[in-house]
């Protein structure tokens, strides 16, 4: 959910707002087939993921000073059954310390190793 504050759009990054936005987005259009949601990583991601049966991708969000904490929040959210990936941008392009390769490696490390082919 978003509102204009002092002439700028600001997003409410709470579980309640993310749940409400997910439920609204899931209900738009004549069908939800082939529709994925991009959701912010907020506290109580279990509630956000449970608000819809649609597959979800995690938004990158603002560049955080504590990248380790940010990556851990994403790792926890990626463990939820209908969360499948990341949509990243500034948080990997402009990480603290300007080490893009390390930030990309850390993001790739959030995903489990693929199962071996049988």
C-alpha positions as CSV (number, residue, x, y, z in Angstrom):
1,X,0.0,0.0,0.0
2,X,1.3,3.4,-0.8
3,X,0.5,7.1,-0.1
4,X,1.9,10.5,-1.0
5,X,3.8,12.1,1.8
6,X,5.4,15.5,1.2
7,X,5.0,15.1,-2.5
8,X,6.7,11.7,-2.6
9,X,5.2,8.2,-2.8
10,X,6.0,6.1,0.2
11,X,5.2,2.5,0.7
12,X,3.9,1.0,3.9
13,X,6.2,-1.9,4.6
14,X,4.2,-3.8,7.1
15,X,2.7,-7.3,7.0
16,X,-0.8,-6.0,7.1
17,X,-0.2,-3.7,4.1
18,X,1.6,-6.4,2.2
19,X,-1.3,-8.9,2.9
20,X,-3.9,-6.4,1.8
21,X,-1.9,-5.5,-1.4
22,X,-1.4,-9.2,-2.3
23,X,-5.1,-9.9,-1.8
24,X,-6.1,-7.0,-4.0
25,X,-3.6,-7.9,-6.7
26,X,-4.7,-11.5,-6.7
27,X,-8.2,-10.4,-7.3
28,X,-7.5,-8.2,-10.3
29,X,-8.4,-9.3,-13.8
30,X,-10.6,-12.2,-15.1
31,X,-8.1,-14.9,-14.1
32,X,-5.0,-15.3,-12.0
33,X,-3.5,-17.8,-14.3
34,X,0.1,-17.0,-15.3
35,X,0.2,-14.2,-12.7
36,X,3.1,-13.9,-10.2
37,X,3.2,-11.3,-7.4
38,X,6.2,-9.2,-6.6
39,X,6.1,-8.6,-2.8
40,X,8.3,-6.7,-0.4
41,X,10.2,-8.5,2.3
42,X,8.5,-7.5,5.6
43,X,8.2,-9.0,9.0
44,X,5.7,-11.9,9.2
45,X,6.3,-13.0,5.6
46,X,4.4,-16.2,6.5
47,X,1.2,-14.2,6.6
48,X,2.0,-12.4,3.4
49,X,2.7,-15.7,1.5
50,X,-0.4,-17.3,3.0
51,X,-2.6,-14.4,1.8
52,X,-2.5,-15.8,-1.8
53,X,-2.0,-19.1,-3.6
54,X,-0.2,-17.3,-6.4
55,X,3.5,-17.7,-6.8
56,X,5.5,-14.8,-5.4
57,X,8.9,-13.1,-6.1
58,X,10.6,-11.0,-3.4
59,X,11.4,-7.4,-4.2
60,X,14.9,-6.2,-3.5
61,X,14.0,-3.1,-1.5
62,X,16.3,-0.4,-0.3
63,X,20.0,-0.8,0.0
64,X,20.5,-1.8,3.6
65,X,23.6,-1.1,5.7
66,X,23.4,-4.6,7.2
67,X,23.3,-6.8,4.1
68,X,23.7,-10.0,6.2
69,X,20.4,-9.3,8.0
70,X,18.7,-8.5,4.7
71,X,19.9,-11.7,3.1
72,X,18.8,-13.7,6.1
73,X,15.3,-12.2,5.9
74,X,15.2,-13.2,2.2
75,X,16.5,-16.7,2.9
76,X,13.6,-17.2,5.4
77,X,11.0,-15.9,3.0
78,X,12.4,-18.1,0.1
79,X,11.7,-21.1,2.3
80,X,7.9,-20.4,2.1
81,X,6.1,-22.7,-0.3
82,X,4.9,-20.2,-2.8
83,X,7.9,-17.9,-2.8
84,X,10.2,-18.8,-5.8
85,X,12.7,-16.1,-6.4
86,X,14.1,-12.6,-6.2
87,X,13.6,-9.4,-8.2
88,X,16.7,-7.5,-7.4
89,X,18.0,-4.1,-8.4
90,X,19.8,-1.4,-6.4
91,X,20.5,-3.8,-3.5
92,X,22.8,-5.8,-5.7
93,X,23.9,-3.1,-8.1
94,X,25.0,-0.7,-5.3
95,X,25.7,-2.8,-2.2
96,X,27.5,-1.4,0.8
97,X,31.2,-1.5,0.1
98,X,30.5,-1.5,-3.6
99,X,31.3,-5.3,-3.9
100,X,28.8,-6.3,-6.5
101,X,30.2,-9.7,-7.1
102,X,30.0,-10.6,-3.4
103,X,26.4,-9.3,-3.2
104,X,25.4,-11.4,-6.2
105,X,27.2,-14.5,-4.8
106,X,25.4,-13.9,-1.5
107,X,22.0,-13.6,-3.2
108,X,22.7,-16.8,-5.3
109,X,23.6,-18.6,-2.1
110,X,20.1,-18.0,-0.7
111,X,18.8,-20.8,-3.0
112,X,19.3,-24.5,-2.2
113,X,21.5,-26.5,-4.4
114,X,19.4,-28.1,-7.2
115,X,18.5,-31.8,-6.8
116,X,20.8,-34.0,-8.8
117,X,19.3,-35.4,-12.0
118,X,18.1,-39.0,-11.7
